[in-house]
Amino acid sequence: MTVEVERKFVCNAEIMGKLQDIEAECIGQRQFQDQYFDSPDFILTLKDFWLRCREGLWELKCPAVSGPTPDNETQTLCTRYREITNFPLIQSEVSRIISEHTAEGSESNSSQREQTDKVAENEDTEISSLDDTKWLTDLNLICFAEFKTERCSYMLEREGAVRVDLDQADFGYCVGEIEVLVPEGGDMNAALQRITSTAAELGLSCEKRVEGKMHVYLQKYRPDHYAKLLNAHIL
Ligand code: V4E
């Protein structure tokens, strides 16, 4: 399993020139569609879990809490998420999160108790089923965000790989990301340092965390969900 460490930045007109100046290699341009899923009462995202299907490939981003605490500035600007890409593992992890949540509230809410039973029943079924929609229906997961992104990717060698993505989402938002992948248990401080120095090379000086595509999408299209996440300090 890997931990994705990243810092987002405002994508301005000069960034392409700066990437050339620091000899970043353009590794390609692609378009993809993302669909994100959660329960109607936002069980996953309120715990900072992000379940996504991108062009048929599933991924679950989970909050990465272990490891060293970065300094204040790095902590503010960078995010760290564990990435699960193994489909059966994603299914069992999502099922666990939902059943734990449902069990916590089951004594005070009978409709939630029904859901617990439903999840418990599903634990007896074959979870590695290739039928995507059945497991989503069984866990009462629905798509809450769907958008396309046009992405230009660059690689830099800085005592290890550093990736820079320039994203343009189809709902009118552009954002850049500097990203390092760290194998679990790998050197997190070194990764954060590589991101900070790449940001400096690119002349990025923002002190505030830059909003990701999801932030802007929810604000625009799902204001209730957005408000709940803001209130829970997830976004
Ligand atoms: C982790 C997360 C979300 C899932 C999407 O993550 P992100 O890396 O922003 O998207 P993308 O398209 O670049 O994915 P990649 O191609 O790198 O796999 S949506 C919201 N979050 C949490 C989050 C947060 N709280 N703050 C910031 C700045 N980013 C993400």
Residues whose N, C-alpha, C, O or C-beta is under 5 A from the ligand:
A	BS01	V4E	W50 K61 T79 V210 G212 M214 I234 L235
